[in-house]
């Protein structure tokens, strides 16, 4: 196998300065990063090689060995993984360019803020169909976190800490896989880089206490399943006294009769087969009151009738949807002898039209008979 030249990979001369190497690496890392080239395996492989080249050429000792012995010289001397300086350069670069957020699964993540828990708090509640449709005021009770007074939110007795033995104070641990070195938040110190010398006995090292609070919230008219609202200043309380926000996600119970789809409300309307044939004006319920539904003669099963502006209000656009009444034709489940006779007389009164299958298949029967004759012949 022919080794790929690290200088060629980073598009620099062999006598390039560290700053030139760093500048070229940044440009190429952005160009070939998998998040900017989704599905492009060639770009992904190029990105891995660029990182491999940079970890060598950004380290004086590794670069000197590479210049003299090539890649084999590095491997024979047991070098593996990023040096702290080159890894910090990469970390700082991606945090600077992408706001410190997780980037493409390659381990470039935001470092811990020191808080034991997020300030924002999430809550899920279930509400009735009518509460979602019309809006409502509702009292809720929830649990939030506040710093432990005994240890001032540190989780450590007397606030005394020692350097984390797992990550040695860096807050990150690193591991190598193939060409790449990955990082993740240290599980022992949660990215802080230090741990309690002795655990706070009051909060058992958690750094917080739980308290309960009751508040009244306004549920907006027309809120839908899995919609969310924010209640400002009702989240968890941080070490500095700052309080986050409470985010409430709503789950709407199903109604026995009404079904919501987007902003429209559906209602199934059962009618007797005679009503469907003859046509009739009937009263139907809507969430806002009664409406008249005029059934035309020969109404079909599952036929729909739309009532404008009788649906749900959209909480964002304020547009009001429609009510859609869908017919379900029902037939008698049992017939007495008198009813059977009446239906037979009604059927006979239509003559040939009362047996449409015979009229439709008359020629088809003759055609099938001719097929059998041809086979026997």
N, C-alpha and C positions, 0 to 999 in steps of 0.2 A: 504494500500500500504506500502511496506517495503522500508524505506529510504536507498539509496545507501550511503555507507560510503565514505566520501571524502578522507580519508587517503588511503583507499584501491584503490580508483580511481587513485590517484597519485602514488600509489605503494611506500609509505613511512610509517615509524613508526609514532605513535602518538606523540612521543617526537622529531620528526625530526626538524632540524634547518631550518630557512628561506632559506638558501642557498641550502640545500638538497631538499627542496620543489620546489624551482625555477629550479634547475638542472633537476629534474625528470619531471616537467611540460614541459620544453623545449623539452625533448626527446620524450615524449608522444604526444605533440602537433604536432610535425613533423611526427610522425608515423601515426596518425589518421586523419591528415588534409584531407578534402574532395578533394582537388586538387591532392593529392597523392593516393586517393582511389576513382576515378570517378565511380559514380553509386552505391557505397557501402553505403547503408543507415545505416547499423550497425556502420560503421566507423564514419559517419557523426554525429550520435547520441552520440557516444563515445567522439568525439571531443567537442561537446557542453557541455557534463557533466564534462569533464576535465577542461574546461574554468570556469565552474561554481564552481568547487572545488577549483581552484586556486585563484579566486577572494575572496573566504572566508579564506582559509588557509594562504594567503599572507598578510592578514590584522590582526593585533594583536587583536583588539577589537572584530572583527567578529569571529576570531578563538577561543577566550576565551569563547564567548557565545555559539559557536557550540560545544566546548568540554563539556560544562556544561549542555546545554539544547537540543542539536541536531539541526536539520534544522528548526524545529518548533519554537525554541527559537529565531532564526534570523528573521523569518517571523513575529512573534508577536511583534518584536521591530522595524518593519518598514524598515529593511535594504533592499536596492534594487540597483542593478547596481554595476559597478566596482568602487573601490576607485581610486583616482587619481594615487596613487603610483603603484597599481597593474596594472592599465590600461597602464601606461607609460612603465612598464616592458614588457607587451605584445607587445605594439607598437614598442619598441626598439628592441625586439627580432625578430619580423617579418621583420622589416626594415633592421636589420643586416643580416638576413639569405637570404632575397629575394630582396635586393637592394631597398627597399622602394617602390616597385611597388604595384599596386592594387592586392590583393591576394584573389581569390576565392569568391569575393563578400561579405567578412566578415568585410569590413570597415577598413582594415589596409592599409592606403594610404600614399603617399608621401606628406609631408607638403609643404606649399607655399614657393616659393623662393623670394618673394618680388617684382618680376616683374609684371607689370600691364598687360602684354601680352607676348605671346611666341615670341622668336626671329626669329624662322624659319617661313617662309611665304609660303603659298600654292596658286597656281594659276592654272586655267584651261583655255586652249585655244583650238580652233577648227582649224584644218588644212585640206587642200585638199588632196585627194587621192595621187596625184602625188608628193606633198611635203613630204608625209610620205614614199612613195616608193623610191624616189631618194634622199631624204634629201634636206635641203634648209637652207639658211640664212634668218632670219625673224626678223623684228623690232617689238618689243612689248612695250606697255606702261602699267605700273602697279602702284598701290598705296601701300605705306609702312608706317609704324609708326615710329616716332622718339620722344624722350622725350620732353615734354613741357618745354620751356626755362624759363618760368615765375616761375614754381613751381619745376623745376629740376626733372620732371618726377614723382613727388609724388602725384599729384592731390590735394594737400593740400595748402591752402594759407599760405605763409611764412614757409612752411614745418612743420607746427604744427599739432601734432596728439594727440588723446586721446585713452585710452584702449577701445576696442570693447565691448559694453554693452551686446552683444548677447552671445559671447563665453568667456568673461572675460579675453581676452588676450591669450587664448590657441590656437586659430586658428581652432579648431575643436569643433563640438557640438556632444553630445552623446544621444542615446535613446535606450531603452531596449525593446526587443521583445522575449518573451519566456525565454529560458535559456541564450540567447546571448545579449550582449551589442554592438551596432553598433556605428560607428562614421562616420561623413562626414565633408567635408570642410565647415567652417562657411560661409553662403551665404552673410552675411552682410559685412564682411571684406575680403572675398575671401582667408581665411587661413592665413592672415598676423597677426591678433591679435590686430590690431589697425585701427582706422578710422580717416579721416581728421577732425580736429577741425572746420575748415571752408573750404568750397570748393574753389578751384582755379577758378577764374572767366574766365581766358583765355581759359582753356581746359575743363571747366565745371566739374572738378573733375576726368576726365578720365586719366590725367597724360601723355597724348601724343597728338601729332599733326599728321595729315596725309599729306604726300607729294607724288608727282608723279615723275616717272622716266622712261626714255626710254632707252632700251638696245637692242642690236642685239644678237640673240642666234643662235647657230648652231643646226639644227634639224638633228639627225643622220639618215643615209640612212636605210630604213627598219623599222623605228619606228612604233609600232602598236597601236591600240586603247587602251587607258588607260595606256600606258607606261608613265614613269615619268623620268625626268632628274633633276639634281641638278645644280644650278648656285651658285657657292660659293660666299659668301659675299654680296648678294643682297637681304637679308631679312630685317626684322625690326631691328631698332637700340635700344639697351638697355640703361639703366641709366648710365652704366660705359663706354659707347661708343662702346661696342662690337656689331658687326652686324652679324645677323644670315644668313642662306642660303635661297635661293628661290627655291622651288620645283614646277616644272611645269608638270602638267598632260595633255596629249594630247588626243583629241577626233578627230578621222578621219572621214571626210564626206564620205558618200557612193558615189561610182562612178556609172555612168549610165550603164556601161558595165562590168566592172571588179569587182569581189567579192573576198575578201581575207579571207582565213581560215588558221590560223597559218601562215606558210610561203609560202603556195601555193596560186596561183591566179586562179580563175575559170572564164571562159568565155563561155557564151551560144552562140552556132553557129547555126542559123536557116538555114536549107537546104530544097529544094523542094523534094517531095516524089520520083520524077524520079531520082534525084541525089542520093538518098539513095539506090534505086534499082540498078541503072547502075554503081554507083561508079564514082568519079570525083576528080580531084585535084583542090582545091580552095585556095585562099589567105585569111588569117585571121590576124587581128591585135593583137599585144602583146604590153605591156608597153614599150618594147625596140625596136619595129619595126614590119615589116611584117614577117610572116612565112607561109610556104605552108603546107596545111593539105590534105593528100591523103586519100580520102574516099574509102574504099573497097566496092565492090558490095554487096548489101543487108545489108547496114549499118543499125543498129537498133536505134530506138528512145532512147535518153538519153545515148547512147554509148559515152564513154570518150576516149580522146586521149591526151597523156601526152608529154609535151615538157620539157625536163630536163634543169634545170638551168635558166628558164625564169620567175621564181617567185620572191618573195621578199627576201631581205637579212635579216637574223636574227641579231638584234643589239647586241646580247650577244655572240652567237656562230660563227657569220659571215657566217654560212651555207646559201646557196641560195636555195630557194624552186623551185617548178615546176609550169608551166602553164598547166592547165587542161582544154581542150576544150571539152565541152559537147554538143552533137548534139541534135537539136530539129527539128523533121521532121514536115514540114508544108504541108497541102493539099489545093487544090484550094477551095476558098470560093464560087465561082459561076462558072457554066459551061454553054457555049452556046450550041446550038443544034448540031453543028459540032463536038465539043469536046465530047459531050455525045455519039455520034455515033462512034467516034474513040475509046472511052474507051470500048464501048460494043463489038466492033470488037476485041479489044485487049483481053477482058475477054473471048470471045468465042474461041479465038485462043488457049487458055490454056486447053480447054476441061473440063473434070471432075475436074481438079485441080483448076479451077476458082471458084468452089463451095465447099470448104473444109468442110463446116459445114454439108453438106448432107452426105459426105463420113464418117465423124466422128460419126454422130448420127444415121446412117442407122440401125444398130443392136439395138440401144437403143430404137428407135421408136417401133420395133417389141416387145421388152421386155415389154414396158409400155402397149401395147395392150393386151399382155397376162395377165398382172396384172388385167386389167379391166374385162377380161373374167372370171378369177378366182373369183372375187368379186360377179359377177352376178350369177355364178353357186352356 
